[in-house]
């Protein structure tokens, strides 16, 4: 019987394993990929953090160097590898979890794709969302003869040179990808509404300074739902200027596909080479379906504590407990919160098993 199995070895799984170990538990981390760095090595090449280094690391592992710089994708991946290496816990890479079921003693059985059956008193679902990109279905999608991609598939602009590209989405990733693609392609962002630009710096300080200073980072989800009503894009001024100058174009989302064309809301048809959905991700938790812990693929929880199964907790959900949940700077706080409850449950489960 394992104390706790952590499913996922990225930023959330590493934070959960550290918090569990600090609670006196012995976690086993199962990571589907080849290394404990989560999805970071698979993001697009030019990705940099939207928060400065000084606001992007947990207290026990700050990013080195200038705290005002914005770490790159590869720096983040290396930072996570270093955190994983410093943990005194077992991490099994190349181990994909396919199902979690409950047992009569109050614990769980975790089954993996390579045939392992692992009993455990507690489970941390920390598998993130990169493996479950959201791709909206629009009329005519199946018959579209151009290429349809998701931001999860995008790496760099080279394959799109000379193309007509439409990006669906209005968030940071959509704008950042569109901005660099505009160097080699004709690019339009198709969005539900206007893009909301937020200055990256105010009064000489990065936005994240003000998020921490004002306490916004720690606001609970019910407050955030009232305050954050639109998708916002952090901007140094370059992105807004790109739209104002015509380097980038924005239009309302097209209504459907037609052969190698998209159909815009005014009825005009336009030939398009590639449609790229930068429409976000959904929690990647299909292995919990046998447990009955999900509703329409989403976890039933309160603050990361399962509403259906004591001993099952989550780390890395968007707005799990605050604005900073599911970020490098905030995930450790959620991990500490849920592992406190998990430690109490594991004590009960251990007594039952004994």
Phi and psi in degrees as a GROMACS rama.xvg file:
@    title "Ramachandran Plot"
@    xaxis  label "Phi"
@    yaxis  label "Psi"
@TYPE xy
-76.5315  146.403  UNK-2
-60.3771  -54.7802  UNK-3
-153.778  138.57  UNK-4
-108.316  126.73  UNK-5
-99.771  120.04  UNK-6
-96.554  106.774  UNK-7
117.382  131.136  UNK-8
-117.61  30.3449  UNK-9
-93.7999  -153.019  UNK-10
-60.3272  -36.2416  UNK-11
-75.2487  -42.5774  UNK-12
-66.1321  -39.5489  UNK-13
-65.1979  -42.9175  UNK-14
-63.1279  -41.5217  UNK-15
-66.0016  -41.5329  UNK-16
-63.5137  -41.738  UNK-17
-64.9713  -44.5706  UNK-18
-65.0796  -39.3201  UNK-19
-64.9852  -43.7317  UNK-20
-61.5653  -39.6348  UNK-21
-67.2531  -18.7895  UNK-22
-88.7558  3.53421  UNK-23
88.7386  8.27472  UNK-24
-91.2351  160.405  UNK-25
-111.625  98.0506  UNK-26
-84.385  147.812  UNK-27
-114.157  123.671  UNK-28
-101.338  128.27  UNK-29
-113.181  117.803  UNK-30
-119.104  125.327  UNK-31
-68.6474  -31.1211  UNK-32
-81.494  -177.058  UNK-33
-80.6753  -9.36863  UNK-34
-155.82  159.581  UNK-35
-84.0241  72.3525  UNK-36
-135.963  7.75466  UNK-37
61.4497  -143.372  UNK-38
-88.7536  -5.68633  UNK-39
-56.4055  -42.3343  UNK-40
-63.9379  -14.6278  UNK-41
-101.922  -0.684038  UNK-42
-73.1501  168.999  UNK-43
-66.3038  152.816  UNK-44
-58.7114  -38.0098  UNK-45
-88.2547  1.83627  UNK-46
-60.35  130.156  UNK-47
-124.958  156.337  UNK-48
-63.8712  150.122  UNK-49
-85.954  -6.54587  UNK-50
-117.199  146.059  UNK-51
-65.8828  161.73  UNK-52
-55.1426  -37.8417  UNK-53
-66.9463  -13.8677  UNK-54
-118.659  14.2936  UNK-55
-116.975  -6.21342  UNK-56
-115.164  155.497  UNK-57
-69.4234  161.993  UNK-58
-57.5178  -34.9316  UNK-59
-80.8057  -11.6131  UNK-60
-145.711  67.7164  UNK-61
-67.3509  153.105  UNK-62
-68.8463  139.818  UNK-63
-76.2299  167.323  UNK-64
85.1254  -164.33  UNK-65
-59.2912  119.654  UNK-66
-68.714  -13.3639  UNK-67
-91.468  -8.4592  UNK-68
-78.129  165.282  UNK-69
-110.726  106.451  UNK-70
-59.4189  148.052  UNK-71
-85.0635  170.141  UNK-72
-53.3311  -48.847  UNK-73
-67.9224  -33.2577  UNK-74
-64.1636  -40.7581  UNK-75
-64.5225  -45.0517  UNK-76
-59.4923  -44.0147  UNK-77
-64.1424  -37.8505  UNK-78
-63.3215  -41.2268  UNK-79
-67.7889  -40.049  UNK-80
-58.5658  -41.1077  UNK-81
-65.3157  -40.1719  UNK-82
-63.8561  -43.2167  UNK-83
-62.7041  -40.7151  UNK-84
-65.6951  -27.127  UNK-85
-84.8213  -8.07809  UNK-86
-81.3066  137.843  UNK-87
-94.3609  61.0167  UNK-88
-137.929  158.977  UNK-89
-83.2033  128.616  UNK-90
-122.445  117.456  UNK-91
-102.229  110.494  UNK-92
-87.3145  167.708  UNK-93
61.7507  28.3601  UNK-94
-124.495  98.7957  UNK-95
-92.689  128.402  UNK-96
-83.8732  131.601  UNK-97
-110.798  -20.4558  UNK-98
-161.899  144.655  UNK-99
-125.633  129.56  UNK-100
-126.912  158.516  UNK-101
-91.8264  151.319  UNK-102
-115.658  170.831  UNK-103
-73.0653  -15.6555  UNK-104
-88.6738  3.2916  UNK-105
93.4989  3.71992  UNK-106
-105.95  -157.043  UNK-107
-142.376  162.02  UNK-108
-121.331  126.192  UNK-109
-106.11  125.209  UNK-110
-112.268  138.819  UNK-111
-113.187  164.06  UNK-112
-65.4035  -24.6832  UNK-113
-93.3198  14.1788  UNK-114
94.3167  3.64517  UNK-115
-73.9248  143.752  UNK-116
-124.223  111.016  UNK-117
-119.163  115.108  UNK-118
-79.8005  145.434  UNK-119
-154.728  147.696  UNK-120
-77.6833  -29.4954  UNK-121
-142.076  156.223  UNK-122
-131.537  132.955  UNK-123
-109.375  115.175  UNK-124
-87.5671  104.704  UNK-125
-131.649  39.687  UNK-126
-89.5306  3.82817  UNK-127
67.5653  -156.267  UNK-128
-137.35  -6.20737  UNK-129
-58.6701  -31.3595  UNK-130
-76.808  0.181594  UNK-131
-133.498  64.4273  UNK-132
-65.9209  141.254  UNK-133
-88.4487  120.458  UNK-134
-121.643  98.8715  UNK-135
-60.3907  142.872  UNK-136
-94.8118  120.391  UNK-137
-111.799  151.948  UNK-138
-52.3014  136.27  UNK-139
82.2492  3.68415  UNK-140
-54.8484  -46.2596  UNK-141
-62.3773  -27.4627  UNK-142
-96.0247  2.18298  UNK-143
-67.9312  128.945  UNK-144
-95.9883  -4.40092  UNK-145
-83.2903  -166.34  UNK-146
-101.335  135.622  UNK-147
-116.519  123.088  UNK-148
-127.838  167.519  UNK-149
-115.678  159.28  UNK-150
-55.3738  -26.4045  UNK-151
-64.6212  -22.4323  UNK-152
-91.0165  -13.4715  UNK-153
-82.2778  138.325  UNK-154
-122.004  -50.498  UNK-155
-159.381  169.746  UNK-156
-74.0831  -16.7018  UNK-157
-50.8935  -46.247  UNK-158
-67.4117  -8.81356  UNK-159
-108.34  10.9353  UNK-160
-57.5622  129.268  UNK-161
77.7409  3.65894  UNK-162
-89.1731  161.526  UNK-163
-97.6889  116.756  UNK-164
-122.491  133.807  UNK-165
-116.534  124.475  UNK-166
-105.548  124.99  UNK-167
-95.9122  117.34  UNK-168
142.829  158.299  UNK-169
-133.889  15.1135  UNK-170
-93.301  -173.094  UNK-171
-56.2035  -46.5165  UNK-172
-64.8228  -42.6389  UNK-173
-58.9674  -46.6681  UNK-174
-70.6352  -41.3208  UNK-175
-63.9348  -43.4941  UNK-176
-66.2166  -44.6834  UNK-177
-60.5972  -39.4144  UNK-178
-61.9083  -44.2187  UNK-179
-78.9087  -30.1727  UNK-180
-66.1993  -29.4003  UNK-181
-62.7698  -15.0915  UNK-182
-69.9717  -24.7937  UNK-183
-127.711  -7.9799  UNK-184
-140.529  167.229  UNK-185
-92.419  112.623  UNK-186
-121.592  133.827  UNK-187
-123.946  137.114  UNK-188
-95.7048  124.408  UNK-189
-100.255  116.494  UNK-190
-132.213  157.924  UNK-191
-72.1989  -26.1726  UNK-192
-156.32  -176.347  UNK-193
-60.0209  152.607  UNK-194
-81.5766  131.125  UNK-195
-95.3155  106.052  UNK-196
-89.7087  134.827  UNK-197
-121.273  127.492  UNK-198
-58.2062  131.952  UNK-199
-64.3921  -33.8877  UNK-200
-128.14  144.713  UNK-201
-140.907  128.14  UNK-202
53.0364  39.75  UNK-203
80.4009  1.68096  UNK-204
-120.074  143.374  UNK-205
-63.2498  152.648  UNK-206
-53.3563  -34.5365  UNK-207
-68.3379  -23.6898  UNK-208
-61.6786  -43.8318  UNK-209
-74.5452  -32.624  UNK-210
-61.2842  -40.7247  UNK-211
-75.0859  -42.4377  UNK-212
-63.7546  -39.097  UNK-213
-85.969  -10.9521  UNK-214
84.5074  4.28341  UNK-215
-60.9321  -35.3616  UNK-216
-56.0776  -28.3704  UNK-217
-103.192  6.25614  UNK-218
-64.218  139.455  UNK-219
-71.1946  159.634  UNK-220
-56.015  -35.3842  UNK-221
-66.1789  -30.3606  UNK-222
-74.7812  -39.6082  UNK-223
-61.2408  -37.1156  UNK-224
-60.734  -29.3467  UNK-225
-81.9934  -33.7131  UNK-226
-91.2583  -35.4059  UNK-227
-103.506  98.1189  UNK-228
-109.702  2.34377  UNK-229
-147.136  158.635  UNK-230
-75.3791  128.418  UNK-231
-113.841  147.848  UNK-232
-119.947  123.258  UNK-233
-74.0654  132.181  UNK-234
-141.976  130.773  UNK-235
-82.2396  -5.26664  UNK-236
117.608  -22.3054  UNK-237
-65.7439  -41.399  UNK-238
-67.6819  -47.3328  UNK-239
-60.2457  -42.4035  UNK-240
-62.1569  -34.4312  UNK-241
-63.0652  -38.8216  UNK-242
-74.1816  -41.6012  UNK-243
-63.4126  -33.0932  UNK-244
-85.5491  -9.95429  UNK-245
90.255  -0.390311  UNK-246
-63.0552  -35.2327  UNK-247
-120.949  148.867  UNK-248
-120.258  144.515  UNK-249
-124.534  136.016  UNK-250
-139.65  161.26  UNK-251
-61.8128  150.388  UNK-252
-56.1436  136.47  UNK-253
-64.912  156.142  UNK-254
-88.944  -15.7602  UNK-255
174.849  178.293  UNK-256
-103.473  154.747  UNK-257
-150.407  96.0753  UNK-258
65.4831  -119.349  UNK-259
-100.534  20.0498  UNK-260
-117.027  160.637  UNK-261
-111.321  154.116  UNK-262
-111.182  115.731  UNK-263
-79.1783  161.249  UNK-264
-57.2341  -25.305  UNK-265
-84.4107  4.58501  UNK-266
94.1468  -10.415  UNK-267
-71.612  145.864  UNK-268
-108.428  141.177  UNK-269
-139.082  133.114  UNK-270
-71.0436  133.841  UNK-271
-133.919  136.681  UNK-272
-80.7204  -44.7074  UNK-273
-139.286  134.787  UNK-274
-112.436  124.582  UNK-275
-116.845  117.604  UNK-276
-87.1603  113.48  UNK-277
-106.733  61.4606  UNK-278
-109.333  20.8467  UNK-279
82.8323  -167.396  UNK-280
-137.9  164.129  UNK-281
-122.153  153.866  UNK-282
-51.9792  134.821  UNK-283
-96.9094  83.2956  UNK-284
-130.659  27.1875  UNK-285
-58.7155  -25.5925  UNK-286
-68.1113  -11.0684  UNK-287
-93.7992  -3.28768  UNK-288
-56.438  -44.744  UNK-289
-61.6308  -21.8164  UNK-290
-81.4866  -21.1978  UNK-291
75.4951  29.411  UNK-292
-96.4713  1.04957  UNK-293
-119.16  157.458  UNK-294
-131.929  115.846  UNK-295
54.2274  37.9118  UNK-296
83.0894  -4.73747  UNK-297
-104.813  143.379  UNK-298
-72.4334  140.497  UNK-299
-89.4102  108.827  UNK-300
-155.254  167.37  UNK-301
-133.368  108.862  UNK-302
65.2211  18.1975  UNK-303
100.568  -2.9243  UNK-304
-97.8743  124.746  UNK-305
-58.0553  136.77  UNK-306
-86.0404  -5.37079  UNK-307
-115.242  -27.8407  UNK-308
-139.459  106.06  UNK-309
-57.3835  138.43  UNK-310
96.1009  -9.06109  UNK-311
-105.417  124.823  UNK-312
-133.871  165.245  UNK-313
-125.139  145.502  UNK-314
-137.159  136.437  UNK-315
98.2533  16.6962  UNK-316
-84.3118  144.415  UNK-317
-61.6248  130.099  UNK-318
52.9699  37.191  UNK-319
-58.3095  -48.738  UNK-320
-134.257  -13.4066  UNK-321
-163.748  176.575  UNK-322
-62.7758  -31.3633  UNK-323
-86.3411  -3.91397  UNK-324
-57.2813  149.486  UNK-325
61.6763  28.3938  UNK-326
-125.551  158.302  UNK-327
-58.7224  -32.8631  UNK-328
-82.7772  -17.4885  UNK-329
-120.393  -12.9829  UNK-330
-65.5226  -28.5781  UNK-331
-64.1617  -30.8042  UNK-332
-68.4933  -41.1497  UNK-333
-65.5597  -39.1838  UNK-334
-61.4538  -42.3125  UNK-335
-64.6802  -39.0938  UNK-336
-65.1096  -49.2836  UNK-337
-74.9324  -31.0151  UNK-338
-73.7194  -21.5859  UNK-339
-63.2057  -44.6623  UNK-340
-67.9516  -36.6821  UNK-341
-65.4998  -39.8172  UNK-342
-61.6352  -38.5094  UNK-343
-65.7586  -41.0602  UNK-344
-67.5495  -41.8247  UNK-345
-61.481  -35.1763  UNK-346
-61.2228  -40.9439  UNK-347
-67.3587  -45.5669  UNK-348
-63.7336  -39.61  UNK-349
-61.0962  -40.0002  UNK-350
-64.8858  -38.9597  UNK-351
-66.9285  -42.8698  UNK-352
-63.9838  -43.0281  UNK-353
